[in-house]
Amino acid sequence: MRRMACNMSGSTLAENRPGFSSFKTGSDPIHYQHRWHRDALIQLTLDPTITALRRISDPVSGLPSEISGALIAFHGSAPVLVGLADQAIEVKPSVVSGLPFVALTRQEIRTDPRVTTARTIWSTRAIQVAPGDRIRILQRLTNQPAGLPILTLQEEVRSSAEDPINCILALVCDGLLSIDASRHLTPETIVSRCEMPSRDHTGAGP
């Protein structure tokens, strides 16, 4: 099986893009080559089991040839090398450059309802939520640690100019709330409060 060296910004096309930024990427945007790579970054951002995302500065050797991009995802303080594969990998290594390795395929990332739900949530990221609404939502969920249906939680949005559901989704984009983005959004979709991830995830990459 042919191996290759790869990172997320290994082409002029990737370098010309503005890069992807979220509350999990820190101050350094992650550049990407393909539109579906951005979908992957959105989905990783919305995954509550992942606490931080970091770009890889230098090419990583030993990746399968199907990989067209790679980054580091943190589960707590544990770094994992994530490869983005254009197609299914025939032989997948368990460790690359000393880090546990997992691969996400284009087909996985572009599957509905996951891709549509994640894009819908992320489209609300620029919405400004009134401080009073934000505080009421967070307090309500503090008293309900198992979460509440999104239709119930919208009652706490009273001052913002935007649609109440979109305000709640905007707080998900800020990392204050959590939703299962792999499913369709419904009136019964559970929203819970989550902690902001640690920003101290430097120096852990290959």
Salt bridges, closest charged atoms under 4 A:
ASP28 OD2 - ARG55 NE 2.58
ASP39 OD1 - ARG35 NH1 3.02
ASP39 OD2 - ARG110 NE 3.78
ASP39 OD2 - ARG119 NH2 2.71
ASP133 OD1 - ARG136 NH2 2.50
GLU155 OE1 - ARG140 NH1 3.90
GLU156 OE2 - ARG140 NH1 2.52
GLU156 OE1 - ARG158 NH2 3.21
ASP180 OD2 - ARG183 NE 3.04
